[in-house]
């Protein structure tokens, strides 16, 4: 059953919550670098430990994945995880 959509501020805690929700739903945090000129884009991924422990990785994740919190499945998972804390 879907929860009511919740808006999150992009605090560090909520960014980490978003990262865990994406991992739980998709199995990984992955993207392709479309900014490069390569014919076939390399697949990149981030781990939760990288996001937690490396400020530049946290900022990269925040800039690339903030819009994912508006996905209802991800938002529901964020709410579920928040209840466990």
Residue, then its C-alpha position, 0 to 999 in steps of 0.5 A: x500500500x502506498x503511503x502519502x507522498x512526503x517532501x524531504x529537505x536535503x539534509x545529510x540524514x535525508x540524502x543518506x536515507x535516499x541513498x539507502x532507499x535507492x539501493x533497497x529498490x534498485x539493488x545499486x546506485x548506478x548512472x551513465x556519464x552522458x557528459x563524456x564524448x564516448x560512443x558507449x557510456x561507462x556505467x558508474x556506481x556509488x556505494x553507501x559507504x562512499x556516500x557516507x565517508x567521502x564529501x565529494x561523493x555525497x555531493x555528486x550523489x546529491x546533485x545527480x539523484x535528488x530528483x529520485x525522491x519524487x519517485x513514489x516507490x523511492x519515497x515510500x521506501x524512504x518513509x519505511x526506512x525512516x520509521x525503522x530509525 
